[in-house]
Amino acid sequence: MNDLAHSGYAIPRRDRLIVTLGVIAGGAILLAFAHGLASGAVARSSMRNLWLVLHLVAVLPALPLGAYVLARRKGDALHRALGKLWAVLMLAAALTSFGLRGMTGSFSAIHLLSIVVLVMIPRGILLARRHRIEAHRRVMSLTYLGLAVAGLFTLLPGRLLGTWLFR
């Protein structure tokens, strides 16, 4: 059995739903990435766009790591260490997203989520440091939800990962 089963820790229902959505988004993104690798589309896209490579390097581990941090017991040293790593990945994902301009050459609605992340990650950290744990939990859970939703939007037809997935 895992340490969650032994600890008696119960994942809140809201977090279970958010983690489930994140796992679905992450799985679909990995499938799109695998299809893109097999077709050579990843190599062609990556050669043209360093921002894409940097963004994927931040996002791909942020999805499973964030799910794990949300699902495991809170407050111990491992939670804090993994949470800090996830926060850095999220900030990197948000910042690198501004180098990605999509088909129109301009920013899209997904970039609004990047702005939200740039505000919410420091806010969540500040709340934890002030021992406002419930507010910290809510901010970080909703930020992870934003990551999952943004990930799902990247899979739409006509978007890069969508073309990798549905080709």
C-alpha angles and dihedrals in degrees: 000000000000125000091258091062091050096044096057088231112156118204110228113248092241091054092047090056093046092048090049091053090048092050090050091049092046093048092049091047091050089049090050090048091050091050089047092051092048093050095043091242093121092055092047092048095043093051089057099041126044089177089063092052092049091046094050091046088058100038102044095062093034093066099057094033092053091048091052094048091050093047101046132073113289136228103033128113093265091053091052094046095047090042091055091049090049091049091053091048091049093050090048091049091050094047095045091049089072089066090058113080104169129210097325096049091237138088119285135206090271088068088066087065088054090057090049090052091051088056100037101048094058089041091053092049092049091050091052092049089051089051092243089141100167091051089046091051092049094048094048094044091051091046090054089048088055089053091051093047092047089049091053091049090055088062095062116117110269094031119103098252089041090058090048091050100045101039 
